[in-house]
């Protein structure tokens, strides 16, 4: 008969950890936080410092955890620690468990109406520059007790962050990779070709992407959009002549305005930047040029109250006045 330990968390781990008999593991939240810190830092001493433990205590806890799981969690070498496959699996579960504990604390705090708490969001570039400033400004002014950790990521990183519990909400543009995540559409946008004010394409009402390939392009470095356009060019058996890669839409459009090349830009960003730059904007006629912006999450019922309030504000917000064709 199992002895009942006074630890605050008792977990029956999934079948991947089973060895002959079900592995019943008794450990506390300190073990989980310590494990996550060590995994993220790749170093036991620094992980122990972040968890406010001595290296000796951290080493003892880690060994006990590996013994209970009957699994090696880290590969150890002179450069530090790297996760084993079992360690990667435990990291996914640990992040989810720790975030849910924080959500429970938030929902059962003095204010349980979403007025306090913490939200971690991963978002693509366009969502950060074109949508979130106004939404976050309103949300945080109404709920000064909520803190938000917003990080810019490409679509692949956003999806991975939601799946492994690193973030509560993820904002992307275009179709989401197949996954078990839930999603809601919060706006639509269209890709356009941005050109210098004087350019051979002047007067065109729209263009196919393939027609733009005769001109040198300005790209957005490390973006999901850049990866998508590269894949599209490959499918066309064509070559994309990228003259220079920039780190933001504003920098791209400055280069375009100066005549360095042309670029594919979301219409919302392009129209905002065209107010202060001499640019021509030509909508792309390709079907894929129309894109939905989606917010991703694991389970809406498992989100903290403040995240559900933000989600409702994001999805039901009013479009800015003068937005063309209702797009943002």
C-alpha positions in Angstrom: 0.0 0.0 0.0 1.4 3.4 -1.0 2.4 5.7 1.7 0.8 9.1 1.4 3.4 11.9 1.5 2.5 15.4 2.6 3.6 17.0 -0.7 1.2 19.4 -2.3 1.3 17.7 -5.7 0.8 14.0 -6.5 1.1 13.1 -10.2 0.5 9.8 -12.1 2.7 10.2 -15.1 1.8 9.1 -18.7 2.6 5.7 -20.1 5.8 6.9 -21.7 7.3 6.8 -18.2 6.0 3.4 -17.2 8.5 0.7 -16.5 6.8 -2.7 -15.8 4.5 -1.0 -13.2 2.8 2.4 -13.1 5.2 5.0 -11.8 3.7 6.9 -8.9 5.6 10.0 -8.3 5.3 12.3 -5.2 7.0 15.6 -5.6 6.3 19.2 -4.8 6.1 22.4 -6.8 9.7 23.3 -5.9 10.8 20.2 -7.8 8.9 21.2 -10.9 10.1 24.8 -10.8 13.7 23.7 -10.2 13.5 21.3 -13.1 12.2 23.9 -15.5 14.8 26.5 -14.4 17.6 23.9 -15.0 16.2 22.9 -18.4 15.8 26.5 -19.6 19.3 27.6 -18.4 21.1 24.3 -19.2 23.0 24.6 -16.0 22.4 23.2 -12.5 24.1 25.9 -10.5 22.3 28.8 -12.3 19.0 26.8 -12.2 19.4 26.4 -8.4 20.1 30.1 -8.0 16.9 31.0 -9.8 15.0 28.6 -7.7 16.6 30.0 -4.5 18.2 26.7 -3.6 21.8 25.7 -3.0 23.5 23.6 -5.7 23.8 20.7 -3.4 20.0 20.8 -2.5 19.2 21.2 -6.2 21.4 18.2 -7.2 19.7 16.1 -4.5 16.2 17.0 -5.7 17.1 16.4 -9.3 18.5 12.9 -8.5 15.5 12.1 -6.5 13.2 13.1 -9.3 15.1 11.0 -11.8 15.0 8.1 -9.4 11.2 8.3 -8.9 10.6 8.6 -12.7 13.1 5.8 -13.4 14.3 8.0 -16.3 17.3 10.1 -17.0 16.2 13.7 -17.5 19.5 15.3 -18.6 22.6 14.5 -20.5 25.6 15.9 -18.6 28.8 17.1 -20.3 31.4 19.8 -19.6 29.3 22.4 -21.5 26.2 21.9 -19.3 23.0 20.0 -19.3 20.8 19.1 -22.2 17.4 17.4 -22.0 16.9 13.7 -22.9 13.6 12.7 -24.6 12.1 11.9 -21.2 13.3 15.3 -20.0 11.6 17.1 -22.9 8.4 15.3 -22.2 8.5 16.2 -18.5 9.3 19.9 -19.4 6.1 20.1 -21.4 4.0 18.7 -18.5 5.8 20.8 -15.9 5.2 24.1 -17.8 1.5 23.3 -18.2 1.2 22.3 -14.5 3.0 25.4 -13.2 1.0 27.8 -15.4 -2.2 26.2 -14.3 -1.2 26.6 -10.7 -0.6 30.3 -11.4 -4.0 30.5 -13.1 -5.7 29.0 -10.0 -3.9 31.5 -7.7 -5.0 34.3 -10.0 -8.7 33.2 -10.3 -8.9 32.7 -6.5 -7.2 35.9 -5.5 -9.1 38.8 -3.9 -10.2 39.9 -7.3 -11.5 36.9 -9.3 -13.1 39.0 -12.2 -9.9 39.2 -14.3 -8.7 42.4 -12.6 -5.4 40.8 -11.5 -3.1 38.1 -12.9 -0.4 37.6 -15.5 -0.7 36.7 -19.2 2.1 35.5 -21.4 1.6 36.0 -25.1 3.6 35.0 -28.2 2.7 37.0 -31.4 3.8 37.5 -34.9 5.2 40.9 -36.1 2.0 42.2 -37.7 -0.2 41.5 -34.7 2.3 43.3 -32.4 2.6 46.4 -34.6 -0.9 46.7 -36.0 -3.3 45.3 -33.4 -2.0 44.8 -29.9 -0.9 48.4 -29.0 -4.4 49.7 -29.0 -6.0 46.5 -27.5 -3.4 46.3 -24.7 -3.6 50.0 -23.9 -7.3 49.7 -23.3 -7.1 46.4 -21.5 -4.3 47.4 -19.1 -5.7 50.8 -18.4 -8.9 49.1 -17.3 -7.0 46.4 -15.3 -3.8 47.9 -13.8 -3.4 44.8 -11.7 -2.7 42.6 -14.7 0.8 42.1 -16.1 1.6 41.0 -19.6 4.7 39.3 -21.0 4.6 39.8 -24.8 7.2 38.2 -27.0 7.6 38.4 -30.8 7.7 34.9 -32.4 7.1 33.4 -35.9 4.2 31.1 -36.4 6.1 27.9 -35.7 7.4 29.2 -32.4 4.0 30.5 -31.4 2.4 27.1 -32.0 5.2 25.3 -30.1 4.9 27.8 -27.2 1.2 27.2 -26.8 1.6 23.4 -27.1 4.4 23.2 -24.5 2.8 25.6 -22.1 5.3 28.4 -22.5 2.5 30.9 -23.4 -1.2 31.3 -22.7 -2.2 33.0 -26.0 -0.6 33.0 -29.4 -1.4 35.4 -32.2 -0.6 34.4 -35.8 -1.6 35.4 -39.4 -2.6 32.8 -42.0 -3.5 29.2 -41.5 -2.3 27.5 -38.3 -0.3 24.3 -38.6 -2.4 21.2 -37.8 -2.5 20.8 -34.0 -4.9 20.1 -31.1 -5.0 23.8 -30.3 -8.2 25.9 -30.2 -8.4 29.1 -32.1 -10.5 32.2 -32.8 -10.3 34.7 -35.7 -9.8 38.3 -34.5 -9.3 40.1 -37.8 -8.4 39.7 -41.5 -5.8 41.3 -43.7 -4.5 41.2 -47.2 -1.0 41.2 -48.6 0.0 44.0 -51.0 3.0 44.9 -53.1 4.6 48.1 -51.9 6.6 49.9 -54.5 8.4 53.3 -54.8 6.2 56.2 -55.7 7.5 56.1 -59.3 7.7 52.6 -60.6 6.8 50.6 -63.7 3.8 49.0 -61.9 2.1 52.4 -61.4 -1.5 52.3 -62.4 -2.0 48.6 -61.7 -5.1 47.9 -59.6 -3.8 44.4 -58.5 -1.1 41.9 -59.4 -0.4 38.3 -59.1 2.6 37.5 -56.9 4.4 35.7 -59.8 4.4 39.0 -61.7 6.4 40.7 -58.9 9.3 38.3 -59.3 10.8 40.4 -62.2 11.7 43.1 -59.6 14.2 42.9 -56.8 12.6 42.4 -53.4 13.1 43.7 -49.8 12.5 40.9 -47.3 11.6 40.7 -43.6 14.3 38.7 -41.9 13.2 35.6 -39.9 9.5 36.1 -40.4 6.8 33.6 -41.2 5.9 35.7 -44.2 9.4 35.5 -45.6 9.3 31.7 -45.2 5.9 31.4 -46.8 7.0 33.5 -49.8 10.1 31.5 -50.3 8.1 28.3 -50.3 5.6 29.8 -52.8 8.4 30.8 -55.1 9.9 27.3 -55.0 6.5 25.9 -55.9 6.4 28.2 -58.9 9.9 27.0 -59.9 11.0 30.6 -59.9 13.6 32.6 -58.1 13.0 35.4 -55.6 15.6 38.1 -56.1 16.0 39.4 -52.5 18.2 42.5 -52.5 18.3 43.1 -48.8 16.6 41.7 -45.6 15.3 44.1 -43.0 14.1 43.6 -39.4 10.8 45.5 -39.5 8.1 46.6 -41.9 9.1 50.2 -41.3 12.7 49.5 -42.4 11.4 47.6 -45.4 9.2 50.4 -46.5 12.0 53.0 -46.1 14.2 50.9 -48.4 11.2 50.6 -50.9 10.6 54.3 -50.7 14.3 54.9 -51.6 14.0 52.7 -54.7 16.1 49.8 -53.4 13.4 47.3 -54.4 9.7 46.3 -53.8 8.2 44.3 -51.0 5.3 42.2 -49.9 3.7 43.8 -46.8 0.4 43.2 -44.9 -2.0 45.9 -46.0 -2.7 47.2 -42.5 1.0 47.9 -41.9 1.6 49.2 -45.5 -1.3 51.8 -45.2 -0.1 53.0 -41.9 3.4 53.5 -43.1 2.3 55.0 -46.4 0.9 58.0 -44.5 4.5 59.2 -43.9 6.2 57.7 -46.9 5.8 58.0 -50.7 4.7 54.5 -51.6 2.4 52.8 -54.0 0.4 49.9 -52.7 -1.0 47.2 -55.1 -3.2 44.4 -53.7 -2.1 40.9 -54.6 -4.8 38.9 -56.4 -3.6 35.5 -55.2 -6.2 33.7 -53.1 -3.6 33.1 -50.3 -3.0 36.9 -50.1 -6.2 37.2 -48.0 -5.3 36.1 -44.5 -7.1 35.5 -41.2 -5.4 36.6 -38.0 -6.0 34.0 -35.3 -5.4 33.7 -31.6 -4.5 30.3 -30.4 -4.8 28.7 -26.9 -4.9 25.2 -25.4 -8.3 25.3 -23.7 -10.3 28.4 -23.2 -11.8 27.1 -19.9 -8.3 26.6 -18.5 -7.2 30.1 -19.2 -6.9 32.5 -16.2 -9.7 35.0 -15.8 -7.6 37.9 -17.0 -6.7 36.1 -20.2 -10.3 35.3 -21.0 -11.2 38.9 -20.5 -8.4 40.0 -22.9 -9.4 37.3 -25.4 -13.0 38.7 -25.4 -11.7 42.2 -25.9 -9.4 41.2 -28.7 -12.0 39.2 -30.7 -14.9 41.7 -30.3 -13.0 44.9 -30.5 -14.2 47.6 -33.0 -12.3 48.1 -36.2 -10.4 51.4 -36.4 -12.3 54.1 -38.3 -11.2 54.4 -41.9 -9.7 50.9 -42.1 -10.1 49.8 -45.7 -12.7 47.2 -46.3 -12.9 46.5 -42.6 -9.5 45.0 -42.4 -7.0 45.7 -39.6 
